[in-house]
Amino acid sequence: MAASRDSKTCHIAQSHWQALKRCTAPCDQQQVVARGLSIALCWLGLCLLAGTGAWAHPGVGIVMDSRGNVYYTDLAQVWKIAPSGAKSVAVPGVHTHELYLDAKDNLYGEHLWYEGDATKKWGHRVWRLSADGTLVDVIPARSGFLWDYGDFSFVRDAGGNRYWVDQSQPAAIKIKKTSLDGKVTELCKGCVFTHVGWMTAHRDGTLYVIDGSEVRSIAPDGKTGRVGSNLAEVRGSQPEGASWHLLMGMTTDREGNLYVAAYGARKIKRVAPDGAVTVVARSTWPWAPSGVLIASDGDLWILESTLTNNVRVRRVKRDGTSRDY
């Protein structure tokens, strides 16, 4: 969609200007820079990038198969990083925020699109890239969003159970689990969610859900709780919509530690089973982390993006050295 310098452009620029005027001495200097850059881009007619779309909603999908290949999304295609470090496009022309690998190394993603302001309709399809390189659609193109149907999810535990958000009643959002036999169970009955974001499932079936600026856990026995403390921070990583994206992609390791991409803080935070929070990696301006995976050797693979939607992957080894891809 082409951007234009219309009333919407002016509105977004003005909203950034008002936020900039409210920014006093304690404000992060980089947040001031981000707001100023956003104003400039808006007046250049690039508000579609500056205020909405991919800038305000980066992907979280980054996974590793059993052979050590890493796959990640940049919202325009899915990339593959081979164990040798060589990069190639694995799936071209797909706008997917999430990725999922099954036990057979089959990679799943979606393609989401907006038809335009004339119809104001969205559409999507779900694809699978098999380990042998065969690419097929497992759900053909259809209208609406994936969550409208409840028949597929990228969030799964080791047993293959899938977890999804039922938004059929916006005033009463529900978290549901679909077992392999097709049985659907509502989790955390009676829980009130403010703004459900990304989710991840530990191998034991514990589900972690981003709810606004905090992470909530739902254990297999139904016990719920809040994970860690002060996970969300604001450091001006995104000039627009940051309140919804302070916390992004998550993953767990074999010991039950939870890793959270604290996007607003430009940090990867590890939450131990006892609740202790440790910063294990930091992204340097203008990069901010939106996704993370922990490899079997303990290395961190971090999906990062910038204000202008550049995307890269950074590998942080256990000795602290890193490499960008």
C-alpha positions as CSV (number, residue, x, y, z in Angstrom):
1,M,0.0,0.0,0.0
2,A,1.3,3.4,-0.9
3,A,1.7,6.0,1.8
4,S,0.4,9.5,1.3
5,R,0.8,12.8,3.1
6,D,-2.9,13.2,4.1
7,S,-4.8,13.9,7.3
8,K,-3.7,10.6,8.8
9,T,-0.1,11.5,8.2
10,C,-0.6,14.8,10.0
11,H,-2.4,13.1,12.9
12,I,0.5,10.6,13.4
13,A,3.1,13.3,13.1
14,Q,1.2,15.4,15.6
15,S,0.9,12.5,18.1
16,H,4.6,12.0,18.0
17,W,5.1,15.7,18.5
18,Q,2.8,15.8,21.5
19,A,4.7,12.8,23.0
20,L,8.0,14.5,22.3
21,K,6.8,17.7,24.1
22,R,5.8,15.6,27.1
23,C,9.2,14.0,27.2
24,T,11.1,15.6,30.1
25,A,14.6,15.1,31.5
26,P,14.2,11.5,32.7
27,C,13.2,10.5,29.2
28,D,15.5,8.1,27.3
29,Q,17.6,10.1,24.8
30,Q,17.1,7.4,22.2
31,Q,13.3,7.7,22.6
32,V,13.6,11.4,21.8
33,V,15.6,10.5,18.7
34,A,13.0,7.9,17.7
35,R,10.1,10.3,18.0
36,G,11.9,12.9,16.1
37,L,12.7,10.5,13.3
38,S,9.1,9.4,13.2
39,I,7.9,13.0,12.8
40,A,10.3,13.5,9.9
41,L,9.3,10.3,8.2
42,C,5.6,11.1,8.6
43,W,6.0,14.5,6.9
44,L,7.9,12.7,4.1
45,G,4.8,10.6,3.5
46,L,6.1,7.4,5.1
47,C,3.7,7.1,8.0
48,L,2.5,3.7,6.8
49,L,6.0,2.6,7.9
50,A,6.4,4.9,10.7
51,G,3.2,4.5,12.5
52,T,1.7,1.2,11.6
53,G,2.4,-2.1,9.8
54,A,5.7,-3.9,10.1
55,W,7.5,-1.1,12.0
56,A,5.0,-1.4,14.8
57,H,4.7,-5.1,14.8
58,P,7.9,-7.0,14.0
59,G,8.0,-10.8,13.7
60,V,8.9,-13.2,16.5
61,G,9.5,-16.3,14.4
62,I,13.0,-17.9,14.8
63,V,13.5,-21.7,15.1
64,M,16.2,-24.3,14.7
65,D,15.8,-27.8,13.2
66,S,17.6,-31.0,14.3
67,R,20.3,-30.4,11.7
68,G,21.2,-27.0,13.1
69,N,19.5,-24.9,10.4
70,V,18.0,-21.7,11.7
71,Y,14.9,-20.2,10.1
72,Y,13.6,-16.7,10.7
73,T,11.1,-14.2,9.3
74,D,11.6,-10.7,8.2
75,L,7.9,-10.3,7.3
76,A,8.7,-10.5,3.6
77,Q,10.2,-14.0,3.4
78,V,11.6,-16.7,5.6
79,W,15.4,-17.0,5.7
80,K,17.6,-20.0,6.4
81,I,21.0,-19.9,8.1
82,A,22.9,-23.1,7.5
83,P,25.3,-24.5,10.1
84,S,28.1,-23.1,7.9
85,G,26.7,-19.6,8.3
86,A,25.4,-19.4,4.7
87,K,22.1,-17.5,4.2
88,S,19.4,-18.3,1.7
89,V,15.7,-17.6,1.3
90,A,13.8,-20.7,2.4
91,V,10.2,-19.4,1.6
92,P,9.9,-16.3,-0.5
93,G,7.0,-13.8,-0.5
94,V,5.3,-14.6,2.8
95,H,4.3,-12.3,5.6
96,T,4.5,-14.5,8.7
97,H,5.0,-13.4,12.3
98,E,5.4,-16.8,13.7
99,L,7.1,-20.1,12.8
100,Y,6.7,-23.6,14.1
101,L,8.9,-26.8,13.6
102,D,7.4,-30.2,14.2
103,A,9.3,-33.3,15.4
104,K,10.0,-34.2,11.7
105,D,11.6,-30.8,10.9
106,N,8.7,-29.7,8.9
107,L,8.5,-25.9,9.0
108,Y,5.1,-24.1,9.3
109,G,4.2,-20.4,8.7
110,E,1.5,-18.3,7.3
111,H,1.0,-15.6,4.8
112,L,-1.1,-12.7,5.9
113,W,-2.3,-9.9,3.7
114,Y,-4.6,-6.8,3.6
115,E,-6.6,-6.3,0.5
116,G,-6.7,-2.6,0.8
117,D,-8.9,0.3,2.0
118,A,-11.5,-0.4,-0.7
119,T,-12.6,-3.6,1.0
120,K,-10.8,-3.4,4.3
121,K,-10.5,-7.1,4.3
122,W,-7.7,-9.4,5.5
123,G,-6.8,-12.8,4.3
124,H,-4.3,-15.6,5.2
125,R,-3.1,-19.1,4.3
126,V,-0.9,-21.5,6.2
127,W,2.0,-23.3,4.5
128,R,4.4,-26.1,5.3
129,L,8.0,-26.5,4.1
130,S,8.9,-30.2,4.5
131,A,12.4,-31.3,5.4
132,D,12.8,-32.5,1.8
133,G,12.1,-29.0,0.5
134,T,8.6,-29.5,-0.6
135,L,6.4,-26.4,-0.1
136,V,2.6,-26.8,0.1
137,D,-0.4,-25.0,1.7
138,V,-1.9,-26.9,4.5
139,I,-4.7,-24.3,4.9
140,P,-5.6,-22.6,1.6
141,A,-6.3,-18.9,1.2
142,R,-9.3,-17.7,3.2
143,S,-10.6,-14.5,4.6
144,G,-10.0,-13.1,8.0
145,F,-7.3,-14.0,10.5
146,L,-5.9,-17.3,11.7
147,W,-7.4,-16.9,15.2
148,D,-10.9,-16.5,13.7
149,Y,-11.0,-20.2,13.0
150,G,-9.1,-21.9,15.9
151,D,-8.0,-24.8,13.8
152,F,-4.3,-24.1,13.7
153,S,-1.7,-22.6,16.0
154,F,2.1,-22.2,16.0
155,V,2.3,-22.6,19.8
156,R,2.7,-26.3,20.7
157,D,4.2,-28.3,23.5
158,A,6.4,-31.4,23.2
159,G,3.3,-33.6,23.1
160,G,1.9,-31.8,20.0
161,N,-0.9,-30.1,21.9
162,R,-1.6,-26.6,20.5
163,Y,-2.6,-23.4,22.3
164,W,-4.5,-20.6,20.9
165,V,-6.5,-17.4,21.7
166,D,-10.2,-17.4,21.3
167,Q,-11.2,-13.8,20.5
168,S,-14.7,-14.6,19.3
169,Q,-15.9,-12.5,22.2
170,P,-13.5,-9.5,22.5
171,A,-14.8,-8.6,25.9
172,A,-14.0,-12.2,27.2
173,I,-10.8,-13.4,25.6
174,K,-10.1,-17.0,26.3
175,I,-6.9,-19.2,26.1
176,K,-7.6,-22.7,24.8
177,K,-5.8,-25.9,24.3
178,T,-6.5,-28.5,21.6
179,S,-5.2,-31.9,22.3
180,L,-4.1,-34.4,19.6
181,D,-7.5,-36.2,19.9
182,G,-9.2,-32.9,19.0
183,K,-10.5,-32.2,22.5
184,V,-10.7,-28.4,23.2
185,T,-10.1,-27.2,26.8
186,E,-10.4,-23.7,28.1
187,L,-7.4,-22.8,30.3
188,C,-7.4,-20.3,33.2
189,K,-11.2,-20.2,33.4
190,G,-12.3,-16.9,34.9
191,C,-9.0,-15.2,34.2
192,V,-9.3,-11.6,32.8
193,F,-6.7,-10.7,30.2
194,T,-5.9,-7.1,29.4
195,H,-4.1,-7.6,26.1
196,V,-3.0,-11.0,25.1
197,G,0.3,-11.0,23.1
198,W,2.7,-13.8,22.1
199,M,2.7,-17.2,23.8
200,T,5.1,-20.1,24.1
201,A,4.7,-23.6,25.6
202,H,7.3,-25.4,27.6
203,R,7.8,-29.1,26.9
204,D,5.9,-30.1,30.0
205,G,2.8,-28.2,28.9
206,T,3.3,-25.0,30.9
207,L,2.0,-22.1,28.9
208,Y,3.5,-18.6,29.1
209,V,1.3,-15.8,27.9
210,I,2.2,-12.1,27.4
211,D,-0.6,-10.1,28.9
212,G,0.0,-6.4,28.4
213,S,3.4,-5.6,29.9
214,E,3.7,-8.8,32.0
215,V,4.0,-12.6,31.5
216,R,1.5,-15.0,33.0
217,S,2.0,-18.7,33.4
218,I,-0.6,-21.5,33.2
219,A,0.6,-24.8,34.5
220,P,-0.8,-28.2,33.2
221,D,-2.7,-28.5,36.5
222,G,-4.4,-25.2,36.0
223,K,-2.3,-23.2,38.5
224,T,-1.7,-19.7,37.3
225,G,0.8,-17.0,38.2
226,R,2.8,-14.0,37.1
227,V,6.3,-14.6,35.9
228,G,9.3,-12.5,37.0
229,S,9.1,-8.8,37.8
230,N,9.9,-5.6,35.9
231,L,10.3,-7.5,32.6
232,A,8.9,-4.7,30.6
233,E,10.8,-1.4,30.2
234,V,10.7,1.5,27.8
235,R,13.9,2.6,26.1
236,G,12.4,4.1,22.9
237,S,12.9,1.0,20.7
238,Q,9.8,1.8,18.8
239,P,8.3,5.3,18.5
240,E,4.7,4.1,18.0
241,G,2.7,1.4,19.6
242,A,5.5,0.4,22.0
243,S,3.0,-0.2,24.9
244,W,1.8,-3.3,23.0
245,H,5.3,-4.5,22.1
246,L,7.4,-4.1,25.2
247,L,7.6,-7.9,25.5
248,M,7.8,-10.0,22.3
249,G,9.0,-13.5,21.5
250,M,9.7,-16.1,24.2
251,T,11.2,-19.5,24.5
252,T,12.2,-22.0,27.2
253,D,15.2,-24.3,27.8
254,R,15.4,-27.8,29.2
255,E,15.9,-26.5,32.7
256,G,12.7,-24.6,32.6
257,N,14.2,-21.1,32.3
258,L,12.0,-18.7,30.3
259,Y,13.7,-16.3,27.8
260,V,11.9,-13.1,26.9
261,A,12.7,-10.6,24.2
262,A,12.2,-7.4,26.1
263,Y,11.7,-5.4,23.0
264,G,11.2,-2.1,24.7
265,A,14.3,-2.5,26.8
266,R,16.5,-3.9,24.0
267,K,17.3,-6.9,26.3
268,I,16.9,-10.6,26.4
269,K,15.8,-11.5,29.9
270,R,16.0,-15.0,31.5
271,V,13.5,-15.9,34.2
272,A,14.6,-18.9,36.3
273,P,12.0,-21.3,37.8
274,D,12.3,-19.5,41.1
275,G,11.4,-16.2,39.5
276,A,14.9,-14.6,39.4
277,V,15.5,-12.4,36.4
278,T,18.8,-12.0,34.6
279,V,19.7,-10.0,31.6
280,V,21.6,-12.4,29.3
281,A,22.0,-10.3,26.2
282,R,21.5,-6.7,25.1
283,S,20.9,-5.2,21.6
284,T,22.6,-2.1,20.6
285,W,20.8,0.9,19.1
286,P,19.1,0.9,16.6
287,W,18.5,-2.8,17.0
288,A,15.8,-4.3,19.3
289,P,15.1,-8.0,20.0
290,S,11.7,-9.4,18.9
291,G,12.4,-13.2,19.0
292,V,14.8,-15.6,20.6
293,L,15.8,-19.3,20.6
294,I,18.1,-21.2,22.8
295,A,20.2,-23.9,21.0
296,S,21.1,-27.2,22.5
297,D,24.6,-26.0,23.0
298,G,23.4,-23.1,25.0
299,D,23.9,-20.4,22.3
300,L,21.3,-17.7,22.0
301,W,20.0,-16.8,18.6
302,I,18.3,-13.4,18.7
303,L,16.0,-12.0,16.0
304,E,16.4,-8.2,15.9
305,S,14.9,-5.3,14.0
306,T,15.3,-1.6,13.6
307,L,13.0,1.4,13.3
308,T,13.0,1.1,9.5
309,N,12.3,-2.6,9.6
310,N,15.8,-3.9,8.8
311,V,16.1,-7.4,10.3
312,R,19.0,-9.5,11.3
313,V,19.9,-12.5,13.5
314,R,22.6,-12.3,16.2
315,R,24.2,-15.4,17.7
316,V,25.5,-15.0,21.2
317,K,27.7,-17.8,22.3
318,R,28.1,-19.0,25.9
319,D,31.5,-17.3,26.1
320,G,29.9,-13.9,25.3
321,T,31.2,-13.6,21.7
322,S,28.6,-12.9,19.0
323,R,28.1,-12.9,15.3
324,D,25.6,-11.1,13.1
325,Y,23.8,-12.7,10.2
